[in-house]
């Protein structure tokens, strides 16, 4: 029996869905280069591969969820928020996409989905959440992956779970380009971002400084390319991505220390892949403030197209240190 005047922690368990407007994300990686050549985000390269157009960079989709998450949790979203997504379908520059989330009253987790307006095909699925210890979609997905033997590998065979890279430092300023992998500035990104708040480029925020949008977290962590021994040449893709704040926000013009660790290995019929968790530390405070979990793959098809003697472990042209371009698809 409930005592009059008391209330339970949760009043309803009715699923509630919040939806955003239709948006047309833009591709800012037309001029991206890696290993000295253009990437899949270049129109000519995409055309040569038989694609309908150049796909946008996968993290761009994260911005459509930011106002939805903020509507649920307010400024907590920018302090301990996380977006955790599995990418399912490529989106071409200018295609319309609609994002939504579903949750219950008082929950710290919401299921998310983005779909193409043209045919309803799912672009990504996953979770948004608040709280440093809240389980995310990729927590669950990585746990399942690591229960499996990845089998014999040829492209990521030199990687081992637990392998770490040397710490590096990086920052994102308002007007500087972010290197060959991200040949645009934050100001240019904000000029085309689907959802914008003055907090991204003004000191008039609750923290007295401009903050980074979630889609820029992976730009920060990949601005200095990793040098894990992934064999090349290869064509890469983003399969899963999580941006998670532990003691945020992340700030513009703040130098961070980045430490990378291999936390998973897997393969499917089309790709070999690996999971990297980057820990972001604010050296001024000596505090870990965020993590980025990236699952990236390399297509096996290129190995089958190489001349005899230039495939697998013996290939003289397959060397360590490849930087990965971004695309998304149904590789898994």
C-alpha positions as CSV (number, residue, x, y, z in Angstrom):
1,X,0.0,0.0,0.0
2,X,1.3,3.4,-0.9
3,X,1.3,6.0,1.8
4,X,-0.6,9.2,0.8
5,X,1.7,12.0,-0.1
6,X,4.6,9.8,-1.3
7,X,5.6,9.3,-4.9
8,X,7.4,6.6,-6.7
9,X,10.7,7.3,-8.5
10,X,9.1,6.8,-11.9
11,X,5.5,7.9,-12.6
12,X,5.0,6.3,-16.0
13,X,6.8,3.7,-18.1
14,X,5.1,4.8,-21.3
15,X,7.5,5.1,-24.2
16,X,7.9,8.8,-25.3
17,X,9.3,9.7,-28.6
18,X,10.9,13.0,-29.5
19,X,11.5,13.8,-33.1
20,X,13.5,16.5,-34.8
21,X,12.9,18.2,-38.2
22,X,14.1,16.9,-41.5
23,X,17.7,18.1,-42.2
24,X,20.2,17.9,-45.1
25,X,23.6,17.2,-43.7
26,X,26.5,18.5,-45.8
27,X,29.8,16.9,-46.8
28,X,32.8,18.9,-45.8
29,X,35.4,16.2,-46.7
30,X,35.5,16.8,-50.5
31,X,39.2,17.7,-50.1
32,X,40.1,15.1,-47.5
33,X,43.3,13.2,-48.3
34,X,45.1,10.3,-46.7
35,X,48.2,8.4,-47.9
36,X,48.6,11.1,-50.5
37,X,45.3,10.6,-52.3
38,X,41.7,11.7,-52.2
39,X,39.2,9.8,-50.1
40,X,35.7,8.4,-50.8
41,X,34.2,11.7,-49.8
42,X,35.6,13.2,-53.1
43,X,33.0,13.1,-55.8
44,X,35.3,11.8,-58.5
45,X,36.5,9.0,-56.3
46,X,33.0,8.1,-55.3
47,X,31.9,8.1,-59.0
48,X,34.8,5.8,-59.8
49,X,33.6,3.3,-57.3
50,X,30.1,3.4,-58.8
51,X,28.4,5.2,-56.0
52,X,25.6,7.6,-56.5
53,X,27.5,10.5,-54.9
54,X,30.0,11.4,-52.2
55,X,28.9,10.3,-48.7
56,X,29.0,12.7,-45.8
57,X,31.2,12.1,-42.8
58,X,29.4,9.8,-40.4
59,X,29.7,11.8,-37.2
60,X,27.7,14.6,-38.8
61,X,24.5,12.8,-37.9
62,X,25.2,13.2,-34.2
63,X,24.2,16.9,-34.3
64,X,20.6,16.1,-35.1
65,X,20.3,14.4,-31.7
66,X,21.8,17.2,-29.6
67,X,18.6,19.4,-29.2
68,X,16.6,16.2,-28.4
69,X,19.0,15.1,-25.7
70,X,19.2,18.6,-24.3
71,X,15.4,18.7,-24.1
72,X,15.6,15.7,-21.8
73,X,18.5,16.5,-19.6
74,X,19.5,20.2,-20.0
75,X,23.1,21.1,-19.3
76,X,23.8,17.6,-17.9
77,X,24.0,16.6,-21.6
78,X,27.1,18.7,-22.0
79,X,28.7,17.5,-18.8
80,X,28.1,13.7,-18.7
81,X,26.3,13.0,-22.0
82,X,27.0,10.3,-24.4
83,X,25.9,9.4,-28.0
84,X,26.6,5.9,-29.1
85,X,25.8,4.9,-32.6
86,X,26.0,2.0,-35.1
87,X,26.0,3.3,-38.7
88,X,23.9,1.4,-41.1
89,X,23.5,3.3,-44.4
90,X,25.5,5.9,-46.3
91,X,24.0,9.3,-46.7
92,X,24.9,11.4,-49.7
93,X,25.5,15.2,-49.6
94,X,22.1,16.9,-49.5
95,X,19.9,13.9,-48.7
96,X,17.3,14.5,-46.1
97,X,17.5,12.8,-42.8
98,X,15.2,12.8,-39.7
99,X,16.3,11.9,-36.2
100,X,14.3,10.7,-33.2
101,X,14.7,9.3,-29.7
102,X,12.5,7.2,-27.5
103,X,12.7,7.1,-23.7
104,X,10.6,6.9,-20.5
105,X,10.0,9.5,-17.8
106,X,13.0,9.9,-15.6
107,X,15.3,7.6,-17.6
108,X,18.9,8.5,-18.2
109,X,19.0,6.5,-21.5
110,X,17.1,6.9,-24.8
111,X,17.1,4.8,-27.9
112,X,18.0,6.8,-31.0
113,X,17.3,6.3,-34.7
114,X,17.9,8.4,-37.9
115,X,16.3,7.6,-41.2
116,X,16.4,8.8,-44.7
117,X,13.3,10.7,-45.7
118,X,13.3,9.3,-49.2
119,X,12.8,5.7,-48.4
120,X,12.8,5.3,-44.6
121,X,16.1,3.3,-44.6
122,X,17.9,3.5,-41.2
123,X,21.0,5.6,-41.2
124,X,22.0,4.8,-37.6
125,X,20.8,3.3,-34.4
126,X,22.0,3.5,-30.8
127,X,21.6,5.4,-27.6
128,X,22.0,8.8,-26.0
129,X,22.4,9.0,-22.3
130,X,23.7,10.9,-19.3
131,X,25.8,9.7,-16.3
132,X,29.4,8.5,-16.4
133,X,28.4,4.9,-15.5
134,X,25.3,4.5,-17.8
135,X,25.5,1.6,-20.2
136,X,25.5,2.6,-23.8
137,X,24.7,0.8,-27.1
138,X,28.3,0.3,-27.9
139,X,29.2,-1.0,-24.4
140,X,26.8,-3.8,-25.3
141,X,28.0,-4.2,-28.8
142,X,31.7,-4.4,-28.0
143,X,31.0,-6.9,-25.2
144,X,29.4,-9.2,-27.7
145,X,32.2,-8.7,-30.3
146,X,34.9,-9.6,-27.7
147,X,33.2,-12.9,-26.9
148,X,34.0,-14.1,-30.5
149,X,37.3,-15.2,-32.0
150,X,38.0,-12.8,-34.9
151,X,39.6,-15.6,-36.9
152,X,42.5,-15.2,-39.3
153,X,43.2,-11.6,-40.1
154,X,45.3,-10.1,-42.9
155,X,44.9,-6.3,-42.7
156,X,44.6,-5.7,-38.9
157,X,46.6,-8.9,-38.0
158,X,49.4,-6.9,-36.3
159,X,46.9,-5.3,-33.8
160,X,46.3,-6.8,-30.4
161,X,43.7,-5.9,-27.8
162,X,45.4,-3.8,-25.1
163,X,47.9,-2.2,-27.6
164,X,48.3,1.5,-26.9
165,X,49.7,4.4,-28.8
166,X,52.0,7.1,-27.6
167,X,50.1,10.0,-26.0
168,X,49.6,13.0,-28.3
169,X,48.1,16.5,-27.8
170,X,45.5,18.2,-29.9
171,X,43.1,21.1,-29.8
172,X,40.4,22.6,-32.0
173,X,40.4,26.4,-32.5
174,X,37.7,28.4,-34.2
175,X,39.4,29.3,-37.4
176,X,42.3,26.8,-38.1
177,X,41.9,23.8,-40.4
178,X,42.0,20.5,-38.8
179,X,44.5,18.8,-41.1
180,X,44.4,16.6,-44.2
181,X,41.8,14.2,-42.7
182,X,39.6,17.1,-41.7
183,X,40.3,20.0,-44.1
184,X,37.8,22.4,-42.5
185,X,37.7,24.7,-39.5
186,X,35.2,24.8,-36.6
187,X,33.9,28.0,-38.0
188,X,33.3,26.3,-41.4
189,X,31.6,23.4,-39.7
190,X,29.3,25.7,-37.7
191,X,28.3,27.3,-41.0
192,X,26.8,24.1,-42.2
193,X,26.0,22.2,-39.0
194,X,22.4,21.0,-38.8
195,X,21.8,22.1,-35.2
196,X,23.5,25.2,-33.8
197,X,23.6,26.9,-30.4
198,X,25.5,30.1,-29.6
199,X,27.3,28.0,-27.0
200,X,29.5,26.6,-29.8
201,X,31.1,29.9,-30.7
202,X,30.5,32.3,-27.8
203,X,31.7,32.7,-24.3
204,X,28.1,33.3,-23.3
205,X,27.6,29.7,-22.2
206,X,27.1,28.3,-18.7
207,X,30.8,27.5,-18.5
208,X,32.0,30.9,-19.8
209,X,33.7,29.4,-22.9
210,X,32.6,28.1,-26.2
211,X,32.1,24.3,-26.3
212,X,32.6,21.7,-29.0
213,X,29.6,20.0,-30.6
214,X,29.6,16.2,-30.2
215,X,30.3,15.6,-33.9
216,X,33.6,17.4,-33.5
217,X,34.9,15.0,-30.8
218,X,36.1,12.5,-33.4
219,X,37.8,15.3,-35.2
220,X,39.7,16.2,-32.1
221,X,40.7,12.6,-31.4
222,X,41.8,11.9,-35.1
223,X,43.3,15.3,-35.9
224,X,46.7,13.7,-35.1
225,X,46.4,10.4,-37.1
226,X,47.0,7.2,-35.2
227,X,50.0,5.0,-36.2
228,X,48.7,1.6,-35.3
229,X,50.1,-1.1,-37.6
230,X,47.2,-1.4,-40.0
231,X,48.3,-2.7,-43.4
232,X,47.8,-0.7,-46.6
233,X,46.6,0.1,-49.1
234,X,43.0,-0.2,-48.0
235,X,39.7,1.6,-48.2
236,X,38.2,2.3,-44.7
237,X,34.9,2.9,-43.2
238,X,33.4,4.0,-39.9
239,X,31.1,1.3,-38.5
240,X,30.4,2.5,-34.9
241,X,31.2,5.7,-33.0
242,X,30.6,6.8,-29.4
243,X,31.4,10.3,-28.0
244,X,31.1,10.3,-24.2
245,X,31.6,13.1,-21.7
246,X,32.7,12.2,-18.2
247,X,33.5,15.7,-16.8
248,X,32.6,18.0,-19.7
249,X,32.1,20.0,-21.8
250,X,35.0,19.9,-24.2
251,X,36.1,23.4,-25.0
252,X,37.3,25.3,-28.0
253,X,40.9,26.4,-27.8
254,X,41.7,23.9,-25.1
255,X,44.7,21.6,-25.5
256,X,43.9,18.0,-24.6
257,X,46.1,14.9,-24.2
258,X,44.9,11.9,-26.1
259,X,45.7,8.2,-25.3
260,X,44.5,5.5,-27.7
261,X,44.0,1.8,-26.9
262,X,42.9,-1.1,-29.1
263,X,39.9,-2.7,-27.3
264,X,38.4,-5.0,-29.9
265,X,39.1,-6.9,-33.2
266,X,36.6,-8.5,-35.5
267,X,35.7,-9.3,-39.1
268,X,32.7,-9.9,-41.3
269,X,32.4,-11.2,-44.9
270,X,33.4,-7.8,-46.3
271,X,35.7,-6.1,-43.8
272,X,38.3,-6.6,-41.1
273,X,37.9,-4.1,-38.3
274,X,39.2,-2.8,-35.0
275,X,37.9,-0.8,-32.0
276,X,39.9,2.1,-30.6
277,X,39.1,3.9,-27.3
278,X,40.7,7.3,-27.0
279,X,40.9,8.8,-23.6
280,X,40.8,12.6,-23.5
281,X,42.5,14.3,-20.6
282,X,42.6,17.9,-19.6
283,X,46.2,18.4,-18.6
284,X,45.4,21.7,-16.8
285,X,43.2,19.8,-14.4
286,X,44.8,16.4,-14.6
287,X,41.3,15.0,-15.2
288,X,39.9,12.5,-17.7
289,X,37.1,14.5,-19.3
290,X,35.8,12.3,-22.2
291,X,36.3,9.2,-24.3
292,X,35.7,8.4,-27.9
293,X,35.1,4.8,-29.0
294,X,35.6,4.2,-32.7
295,X,35.0,1.0,-34.6
296,X,36.6,1.3,-38.1
297,X,37.0,-1.3,-40.8
298,X,39.0,-2.0,-43.9
299,X,37.4,-3.6,-47.0
300,X,38.8,-7.0,-47.9
301,X,38.0,-6.5,-51.6
302,X,41.2,-4.5,-52.2
303,X,43.4,-7.5,-51.2
304,X,41.7,-9.6,-53.8
305,X,42.3,-7.0,-56.5
306,X,46.1,-6.7,-55.8
307,X,48.5,-8.5,-58.1
308,X,49.8,-11.9,-57.0
309,X,52.4,-11.5,-54.3
310,X,50.9,-8.2,-53.1
311,X,48.3,-9.4,-50.8
312,X,48.2,-10.5,-47.2
313,X,51.2,-10.7,-44.9
314,X,53.8,-10.9,-47.6
315,X,52.7,-7.8,-49.5
316,X,55.5,-5.2,-49.8
317,X,53.0,-2.4,-50.4
318,X,50.9,-3.3,-47.3
319,X,52.8,-1.3,-44.6
320,X,51.9,0.0,-41.1
321,X,50.6,3.4,-40.3
322,X,47.5,3.9,-42.4
323,X,45.1,6.7,-41.6
324,X,41.5,5.8,-42.1
325,X,39.0,7.8,-44.2
326,X,35.4,8.1,-43.1
327,X,32.5,6.4,-44.7
328,X,29.7,4.3,-43.5
329,X,27.9,1.3,-44.9
330,X,26.6,-2.2,-44.1
331,X,30.0,-3.8,-43.7
332,X,29.0,-5.6,-40.6
